[in-house]
């Protein structure tokens, strides 16, 4: 199974290699900015912030998708099933009577 750090490393590697490949493909090399491509000075900071926000949002979505922070992988239904199981155990041990059992079961299921 592929783990989250491997996916994140691959994602960062692809993002980091993009500018280098773009410089090589246009035939100008790293000095393109001095050859008429000066707009990079204006848009550079905006694009950097945009991609930083994009990376943070993607990381948060991936962590939530993998079931990480927040809910611990349990649903409300699982919590309700556990509560009913505890209620049945208490009734079976004789800690509560039938009326109290039925009353509490109705609240949990209702």
mmCIF file of the C-alpha atoms, coordinates in Angstrom:
data_MODEL
# 
_entry.id   MODEL 
# 
loop_
_atom_site.group_PDB 
_atom_site.id 
_atom_site.type_symbol 
_atom_site.label_atom_id 
_atom_site.label_alt_id 
_atom_site.label_comp_id 
_atom_site.label_asym_id 
_atom_site.label_entity_id 
_atom_site.label_seq_id 
_atom_site.pdbx_PDB_ins_code 
_atom_site.Cartn_x 
_atom_site.Cartn_y 
_atom_site.Cartn_z 
_atom_site.occupancy 
_atom_site.B_iso_or_equiv 
_atom_site.pdbx_formal_charge 
_atom_site.auth_seq_id 
_atom_site.auth_comp_id 
_atom_site.auth_asym_id 
_atom_site.auth_atom_id 
_atom_site.pdbx_PDB_model_num 
ATOM 1   C CA . UNK A 1 1   ? 0.000   0.000  0.000   1.00 0.00 ? 1   UNK A CA 1 
ATOM 2   C CA . UNK A 1 2   ? 1.294   3.435  -0.898  1.00 0.00 ? 2   UNK A CA 1 
ATOM 3   C CA . UNK A 1 3   ? 1.660   5.642  2.153   1.00 0.00 ? 3   UNK A CA 1 
ATOM 4   C CA . UNK A 1 4   ? 0.912   9.346  2.461   1.00 0.00 ? 4   UNK A CA 1 
ATOM 5   C CA . UNK A 1 5   ? 4.598   10.494 2.679   1.00 0.00 ? 5   UNK A CA 1 
ATOM 6   C CA . UNK A 1 6   ? 5.359   8.762  -0.622  1.00 0.00 ? 6   UNK A CA 1 
ATOM 7   C CA . UNK A 1 7   ? 2.443   10.488 -2.340  1.00 0.00 ? 7   UNK A CA 1 
ATOM 8   C CA . UNK A 1 8   ? 3.409   13.859 -0.860  1.00 0.00 ? 8   UNK A CA 1 
ATOM 9   C CA . UNK A 1 9   ? 7.056   13.408 -1.889  1.00 0.00 ? 9   UNK A CA 1 
ATOM 10  C CA . UNK A 1 10  ? 6.056   12.599 -5.448  1.00 0.00 ? 10  UNK A CA 1 
ATOM 11  C CA . UNK A 1 11  ? 3.702   15.604 -5.570  1.00 0.00 ? 11  UNK A CA 1 
ATOM 12  C CA . UNK A 1 12  ? 6.398   17.991 -4.293  1.00 0.00 ? 12  UNK A CA 1 
ATOM 13  C CA . UNK A 1 13  ? 8.954   16.500 -6.699  1.00 0.00 ? 13  UNK A CA 1 
ATOM 14  C CA . UNK A 1 14  ? 6.713   17.079 -9.702  1.00 0.00 ? 14  UNK A CA 1 
ATOM 15  C CA . UNK A 1 15  ? 5.982   20.674 -8.635  1.00 0.00 ? 15  UNK A CA 1 
ATOM 16  C CA . UNK A 1 16  ? 9.653   21.405 -8.005  1.00 0.00 ? 16  UNK A CA 1 
ATOM 17  C CA . UNK A 1 17  ? 10.847  20.032 -11.347 1.00 0.00 ? 17  UNK A CA 1 
ATOM 18  C CA . UNK A 1 18  ? 8.360   21.992 -13.472 1.00 0.00 ? 18  UNK A CA 1 
ATOM 19  C CA . UNK A 1 19  ? 10.260  25.303 -13.734 1.00 0.00 ? 19  UNK A CA 1 
ATOM 20  C CA . UNK A 1 20  ? 13.526  23.578 -14.591 1.00 0.00 ? 20  UNK A CA 1 
ATOM 21  C CA . UNK A 1 21  ? 11.909  21.562 -17.368 1.00 0.00 ? 21  UNK A CA 1 
ATOM 22  C CA . UNK A 1 22  ? 10.144  24.653 -18.729 1.00 0.00 ? 22  UNK A CA 1 
ATOM 23  C CA . UNK A 1 23  ? 13.457  26.524 -18.976 1.00 0.00 ? 23  UNK A CA 1 
ATOM 24  C CA . UNK A 1 24  ? 15.034  23.678 -20.906 1.00 0.00 ? 24  UNK A CA 1 
ATOM 25  C CA . UNK A 1 25  ? 12.132  23.184 -23.289 1.00 0.00 ? 25  UNK A CA 1 
ATOM 26  C CA . UNK A 1 26  ? 11.829  26.755 -24.548 1.00 0.00 ? 26  UNK A CA 1 
ATOM 27  C CA . UNK A 1 27  ? 15.408  26.772 -25.800 1.00 0.00 ? 27  UNK A CA 1 
ATOM 28  C CA . UNK A 1 28  ? 16.453  29.875 -23.877 1.00 0.00 ? 28  UNK A CA 1 
ATOM 29  C CA . UNK A 1 29  ? 17.734  28.212 -20.721 1.00 0.00 ? 29  UNK A CA 1 
ATOM 30  C CA . UNK A 1 30  ? 17.858  29.866 -17.308 1.00 0.00 ? 30  UNK A CA 1 
ATOM 31  C CA . UNK A 1 31  ? 18.540  33.353 -18.713 1.00 0.00 ? 31  UNK A CA 1 
ATOM 32  C CA . UNK A 1 32  ? 15.114  33.728 -20.315 1.00 0.00 ? 32  UNK A CA 1 
ATOM 33  C CA . UNK A 1 33  ? 14.134  36.561 -17.994 1.00 0.00 ? 33  UNK A CA 1 
ATOM 34  C CA . UNK A 1 34  ? 16.805  38.783 -19.523 1.00 0.00 ? 34  UNK A CA 1 
ATOM 35  C CA . UNK A 1 35  ? 15.728  37.931 -23.054 1.00 0.00 ? 35  UNK A CA 1 
ATOM 36  C CA . UNK A 1 36  ? 12.320  39.593 -23.071 1.00 0.00 ? 36  UNK A CA 1 
ATOM 37  C CA . UNK A 1 37  ? 10.550  37.507 -20.427 1.00 0.00 ? 37  UNK A CA 1 
ATOM 38  C CA . UNK A 1 38  ? 10.613  40.162 -17.680 1.00 0.00 ? 38  UNK A CA 1 
ATOM 39  C CA . UNK A 1 39  ? 6.956   39.621 -16.744 1.00 0.00 ? 39  UNK A CA 1 
ATOM 40  C CA . UNK A 1 40  ? 8.203   36.932 -14.358 1.00 0.00 ? 40  UNK A CA 1 
ATOM 41  C CA . UNK A 1 41  ? 9.204   39.647 -11.887 1.00 0.00 ? 41  UNK A CA 1 
ATOM 42  C CA . UNK A 1 42  ? 5.631   40.911 -11.652 1.00 0.00 ? 42  UNK A CA 1 
ATOM 43  C CA . UNK A 1 43  ? 3.705   37.621 -11.549 1.00 0.00 ? 43  UNK A CA 1 
ATOM 44  C CA . UNK A 1 44  ? 6.278   35.581 -9.616  1.00 0.00 ? 44  UNK A CA 1 
ATOM 45  C CA . UNK A 1 45  ? 5.177   36.468 -6.073  1.00 0.00 ? 45  UNK A CA 1 
ATOM 46  C CA . UNK A 1 46  ? 1.486   36.020 -6.911  1.00 0.00 ? 46  UNK A CA 1 
ATOM 47  C CA . UNK A 1 47  ? 2.066   32.619 -8.473  1.00 0.00 ? 47  UNK A CA 1 
ATOM 48  C CA . UNK A 1 48  ? 4.222   31.558 -5.514  1.00 0.00 ? 48  UNK A CA 1 
ATOM 49  C CA . UNK A 1 49  ? 1.431   32.416 -3.062  1.00 0.00 ? 49  UNK A CA 1 
ATOM 50  C CA . UNK A 1 50  ? -1.154  30.736 -5.296  1.00 0.00 ? 50  UNK A CA 1 
ATOM 51  C CA . UNK A 1 51  ? 0.809   27.485 -5.479  1.00 0.00 ? 51  UNK A CA 1 
ATOM 52  C CA . UNK A 1 52  ? 1.530   27.581 -1.746  1.00 0.00 ? 52  UNK A CA 1 
ATOM 53  C CA . UNK A 1 53  ? -2.207  27.873 -1.023  1.00 0.00 ? 53  UNK A CA 1 
ATOM 54  C CA . UNK A 1 54  ? -2.893  25.119 -3.565  1.00 0.00 ? 54  UNK A CA 1 
ATOM 55  C CA . UNK A 1 55  ? -0.353  22.815 -1.874  1.00 0.00 ? 55  UNK A CA 1 
ATOM 56  C CA . UNK A 1 56  ? -1.847  23.443 1.588   1.00 0.00 ? 56  UNK A CA 1 
ATOM 57  C CA . UNK A 1 57  ? -5.409  22.812 0.376   1.00 0.00 ? 57  UNK A CA 1 
ATOM 58  C CA . UNK A 1 58  ? -4.336  19.630 -1.439  1.00 0.00 ? 58  UNK A CA 1 
ATOM 59  C CA . UNK A 1 59  ? -2.524  18.375 1.671   1.00 0.00 ? 59  UNK A CA 1 
ATOM 60  C CA . UNK A 1 60  ? -5.547  19.020 3.910   1.00 0.00 ? 60  UNK A CA 1 
ATOM 61  C CA . UNK A 1 61  ? -7.891  17.281 1.473   1.00 0.00 ? 61  UNK A CA 1 
ATOM 62  C CA . UNK A 1 62  ? -5.599  14.264 1.150   1.00 0.00 ? 62  UNK A CA 1 
ATOM 63  C CA . UNK A 1 63  ? -5.263  13.935 4.931   1.00 0.00 ? 63  UNK A CA 1 
ATOM 64  C CA . UNK A 1 64  ? -9.042  14.120 5.369   1.00 0.00 ? 64  UNK A CA 1 
ATOM 65  C CA . UNK A 1 65  ? -9.599  11.651 2.531   1.00 0.00 ? 65  UNK A CA 1 
ATOM 66  C CA . UNK A 1 66  ? -7.219  9.171  4.163   1.00 0.00 ? 66  UNK A CA 1 
ATOM 67  C CA . UNK A 1 67  ? -9.239  9.445  7.379   1.00 0.00 ? 67  UNK A CA 1 
ATOM 68  C CA . UNK A 1 68  ? -6.712  11.331 9.429   1.00 0.00 ? 68  UNK A CA 1 
ATOM 69  C CA . UNK A 1 69  ? -7.288  14.240 11.749  1.00 0.00 ? 69  UNK A CA 1 
ATOM 70  C CA . UNK A 1 70  ? -10.711 15.052 13.077  1.00 0.00 ? 70  UNK A CA 1 
ATOM 71  C CA . UNK A 1 71  ? -13.040 12.115 13.326  1.00 0.00 ? 71  UNK A CA 1 
ATOM 72  C CA . UNK A 1 72  ? -10.630 9.264  14.027  1.00 0.00 ? 72  UNK A CA 1 
ATOM 73  C CA . UNK A 1 73  ? -12.247 7.025  11.415  1.00 0.00 ? 73  UNK A CA 1 
ATOM 74  C CA . UNK A 1 74  ? -15.446 6.501  13.427  1.00 0.00 ? 74  UNK A CA 1 
ATOM 75  C CA . UNK A 1 75  ? -18.912 7.500  12.381  1.00 0.00 ? 75  UNK A CA 1 
ATOM 76  C CA . UNK A 1 76  ? -21.918 8.554  14.441  1.00 0.00 ? 76  UNK A CA 1 
ATOM 77  C CA . UNK A 1 77  ? -23.535 5.220  13.652  1.00 0.00 ? 77  UNK A CA 1 
ATOM 78  C CA . UNK A 1 78  ? -20.589 3.342  15.146  1.00 0.00 ? 78  UNK A CA 1 
ATOM 79  C CA . UNK A 1 79  ? -20.867 5.477  18.293  1.00 0.00 ? 79  UNK A CA 1 
ATOM 80  C CA . UNK A 1 80  ? -24.598 4.717  18.546  1.00 0.00 ? 80  UNK A CA 1 
ATOM 81  C CA . UNK A 1 81  ? -24.007 0.983  18.063  1.00 0.00 ? 81  UNK A CA 1 
ATOM 82  C CA . UNK A 1 82  ? -21.390 1.047  20.807  1.00 0.00 ? 82  UNK A CA 1 
ATOM 83  C CA . UNK A 1 83  ? -23.766 2.875  23.165  1.00 0.00 ? 83  UNK A CA 1 
ATOM 84  C CA . UNK A 1 84  ? -26.477 0.264  22.556  1.00 0.00 ? 84  UNK A CA 1 
ATOM 85  C CA . UNK A 1 85  ? -23.981 -2.531 23.201  1.00 0.00 ? 85  UNK A CA 1 
ATOM 86  C CA . UNK A 1 86  ? -23.011 -0.975 26.533  1.00 0.00 ? 86  UNK A CA 1 
ATOM 87  C CA . UNK A 1 87  ? -26.690 -0.553 27.419  1.00 0.00 ? 87  UNK A CA 1 
ATOM 88  C CA . UNK A 1 88  ? -27.354 -4.246 26.635  1.00 0.00 ? 88  UNK A CA 1 
ATOM 89  C CA . UNK A 1 89  ? -24.367 -5.265 28.761  1.00 0.00 ? 89  UNK A CA 1 
ATOM 90  C CA . UNK A 1 90  ? -25.611 -3.209 31.719  1.00 0.00 ? 90  UNK A CA 1 
ATOM 91  C CA . UNK A 1 91  ? -29.075 -4.758 31.382  1.00 0.00 ? 91  UNK A CA 1 
ATOM 92  C CA . UNK A 1 92  ? -27.579 -8.261 31.179  1.00 0.00 ? 92  UNK A CA 1 
ATOM 93  C CA . UNK A 1 93  ? -25.520 -7.669 34.342  1.00 0.00 ? 93  UNK A CA 1 
ATOM 94  C CA . UNK A 1 94  ? -28.634 -6.458 36.166  1.00 0.00 ? 94  UNK A CA 1 
ATOM 95  C CA . UNK A 1 95  ? -27.408 -2.895 36.709  1.00 0.00 ? 95  UNK A CA 1 
ATOM 96  C CA . UNK A 1 96  ? -30.615 -1.483 35.198  1.00 0.00 ? 96  UNK A CA 1 
ATOM 97  C CA . UNK A 1 97  ? -34.164 -2.843 35.064  1.00 0.00 ? 97  UNK A CA 1 
ATOM 98  C CA . UNK A 1 98  ? -36.305 -3.500 31.987  1.00 0.00 ? 98  UNK A CA 1 
ATOM 99  C CA . UNK A 1 99  ? -38.160 -0.167 32.135  1.00 0.00 ? 99  UNK A CA 1 
ATOM 100 C CA . UNK A 1 100 ? -34.943 1.841  32.304  1.00 0.00 ? 100 UNK A CA 1 
ATOM 101 C CA . UNK A 1 101 ? -33.433 -0.295 29.506  1.00 0.00 ? 101 UNK A CA 1 
ATOM 102 C CA . UNK A 1 102 ? -36.405 0.323  27.211  1.00 0.00 ? 102 UNK A CA 1 
ATOM 103 C CA . UNK A 1 103 ? -36.435 4.049  28.024  1.00 0.00 ? 103 UNK A CA 1 
ATOM 104 C CA . UNK A 1 104 ? -32.739 4.525  27.271  1.00 0.00 ? 104 UNK A CA 1 
ATOM 105 C CA . UNK A 1 105 ? -32.865 2.321  24.175  1.00 0.00 ? 105 UNK A CA 1 
ATOM 106 C CA . UNK A 1 106 ? -35.700 4.467  22.832  1.00 0.00 ? 106 UNK A CA 1 
ATOM 107 C CA . UNK A 1 107 ? -33.637 7.618  23.363  1.00 0.00 ? 107 UNK A CA 1 
ATOM 108 C CA . UNK A 1 108 ? -30.577 6.135  21.654  1.00 0.00 ? 108 UNK A CA 1 
ATOM 109 C CA . UNK A 1 109 ? -32.506 4.840  18.664  1.00 0.00 ? 109 UNK A CA 1 
ATOM 110 C CA . UNK A 1 110 ? -34.895 7.782  18.368  1.00 0.00 ? 110 UNK A CA 1 
# 
